[in-house]
Amino acid sequence: MRQVVLDTETTGLEVTQGHRIIEIGCVEVLHRRTTDQIYHQFLNPEREIDAGAEEVHGITAEFLADKPKFHEIANDFIDFITDAELIIHNASFDVGFINDELERAGHSITDINSCCKVTDSLELARKMHPGQKNSLDALCKRYEIDNSHRELHGALLDAQILADVFLALTGGQATLSLAGTPESLEQNRKKNASLDTDREALRVIYADQDELHAHEAFLNKIQQESESGCLWLRKKAE
């Protein structure tokens, strides 16, 4: 399935208080690689921007004054995301704002869940790293993804960073495909068969007692904090 990594910036935190979207950024992912297809749009929210929100993204009302309103770009936006799997960090926030904008615009679609599958990368990260920080910045640090150029939040920039994070979170840039051609599979077989079998055996370093205790403590922490428990402990019990 075609995937689209999406982020928004808004005038404030609460859609129920009339806050609006001021920027949408989308990055396309195909076959677990980002493409050059993006959707990026600044929007005139027709209202003021909370000071706290402006400190986060640095976007001013003056800058947005001549930008299009959401209803003017709604069709192009929906066309870009339709039938894709949307990857969104803390999806309920962005989906709530997008659906509100669609309803305001009188669009035929008022819930993007009706035209897209929505995957929340924050929920996925929490399941994989229970009890740890799973903000975008924390995940960048955990997966060694460079976000040093991110001085302020921006929808397109954050979507590009999230695309890298999501690919790392779900296994990195995949190189093995079950859909590979017979020719490519045969080439891989020959390549593997040519490995030097006389090479020196790899050195095995065993964990000491302190490392074993630390490992056991970490497994117990996962068991306590993860909804599905710790798979490794279940395997040991079997």
N, C-alpha and C positions, 0 to 999 in steps of 0.2 A: 504494500500500500504506500502511496505517496504520503510523505509526512511534511508538515509545516510547523516549524517552531515559531511561536508567537509571543509577543510581549506588548504591553500598552503602558502609557503614562497618562495620568489623570490630574484633574484639578484638585483632588482631595481623596480621602480614603473611603468615604461612605457614599455609595450610589444612592442610598435612601435619602440622603440630604441634598440630592440634586446635582451631585458632582458628575463631571463629564470626561470623556476621553479627549486627550489633546494630541496623542501620538500613537500610531500603530506601526509595529515592525514585524515582518514575517520573513523567515528564511526557509527555502525549500530543501528537503533532504530526500534523495533517491538512492536506493541500494546502499544505505548507510553512508552516504557521502553528501556533503552540502553542494548545492549547485549554484549557478550565478543568477538563479531566479529568486527575486525578492519582491516583497510588497512593503512600501514605506510611505507613510503619509502623516503630515502634521495637520491638525484640525482646529478650527475656530470653535471653542466651546460655548460661546455666547454667554459667558459668565466669568466672574473673577476666579483667580487661582489662589488657593490657600498658601500662606507664606511658608508653612512647613513643607508643602509639596514642592513649591518652587525651589526651596533649598536643596531638595533631593535631585530634581532633574534639571534645574536651571532654565526652564522654559518660561518665558514671560508672556503676558497678555498682549503686549505691544508686538512681539514677534509673530503671534498667531492671528493678529487682526485681519490680515489679508489672505489667510489660509481658507480652504473650502470647509464647509460644514459637513457633518457626517452624512446627512441624507444625500449630499451631492456625490459622495464616493461609495455609498453603500453597495451598489451593484458590482462595482469593480472589486471591492473587498470580498464580497460573497463569492464571486466568480473565482477568485484566487484560492480560497480555502475549501470550496465545495468538494466533497468526497475524499478529503485528506484526513489523516490522523493528526489532530492538533496536539502539539506538545507544549504545555504551558506550566510554568512554575507557580504554584498556588493558584490553580485553575479557577476555583470558585470566584476569586476576585475579578479576574479579567473577563470570564464568561458573564458574570453578573453585569458588568459595565457594558459589554458588547450587546447583550440581549436588551438592556435598557435603551441603548442607542438605536437598535433596530426597531424597537417598539415606538420610540419617539418619531422615527423617520417614516412610520407607517409602512414598513417593508413587509413583503409577503412572508418572509422568514423572521420569526421573533425569538427563536431559540436555536443557536448554532449547533446544539446537539442533534437537531433534526437533519442537518446536512453534513455533519462531520462526526468522527469519533474523537472524543477529548481524553487525553491522557495527562494526568497531573504528575509532573516529574518530582514535585515536592513529596507527594505521598509515596512515590516509588523510592525516593532517597531515604525517607523515614523508615521504610520497611527494610532497606538494605543496611542502614546505619542507625539502628535504634539507639536513643539516648545521646546522640551527637548533634552538633549543629549542622543543619542542612540548607542554610541559605545559599544563594548562588555564589557569594564570595567564599563561603566555607567549602563548598564543593570544588571550586576552582583550586583552592589550596590543597584539598585532599587528592585531587587527580592531577595536580601539577599543570594546570592550565593557566596560561599567562593572561591576567586581566589588569595588568599594570596601567594600561591606557584608559581604564574606566574611572575617571575622576568624578563624573556625575553619571547618574542613571540616564539611559536613553533607550527607547523601545527597540530600535534596530540593533544597536550595539549589544544590548542585553540578550536579544534573540540569537545573535551570532555566537555569543559566549555560551548561552544555554544549549545551542546545537552541539558544541564541542563537549559540554558537560554531559548531555544526554547520551551521546555516542560512547563516552567513557563509562558512564553509569551502566549502560546496557551491554558493554562488552568491547568497546573500542571500534576501530575501523575494521570490519570483518573482511578477511581475505579468503575464507573457505566458503564456498557456495555449493549447496546440493544441486543447484541447477547448472553446474559447470558442464561444458561440452565434453564428449568422450575424448577429444584430442587433448584438451587442457588437463583432464584427469590423468591421461596416459603420460603427459609431460611431467606432471608432479610425481607420478610413480617412478619414472626413470630417474628424476632428480633425487628422490629419496633413496633409491637403490644405489646411487653412486657415492653415498656417504662412506667415509673412511672407517672401516670396522676395526682397524688396528690402532686407532688413536688411544691415548692414555685414558684409563678409567677416571671418571670424575671423582673428586674427593668428597666424601660424605661427612658433614659436620652435624653432630647430634646436639639437640637442645640440652642445656644443663638443668638442674633442679629448679633454679629460680625462674628460668624461662618456661618450664613446664607448669609451675604453679601460676605464673602470670597468664598463661594460655588457658588454664582451667578456670581461673577467675573471670576471664573475659567471656568464655563460653557460658558460664553461669549467669553473667550479666545479660547476655543475649537471651537466655532462657527466660529471665524474669521480665525483660522489657519488650520482647518481640511478641506480637499477637500469635504468630505461628510457632513460637518456641525455637529451639536451637536444633537444626537438623543433625549436626555432628553428634550431639549428645544422644539423640534418638538412635543414630547408627551404632554408637558405642553400646547402648543398652541392648541392641539386637544381637 
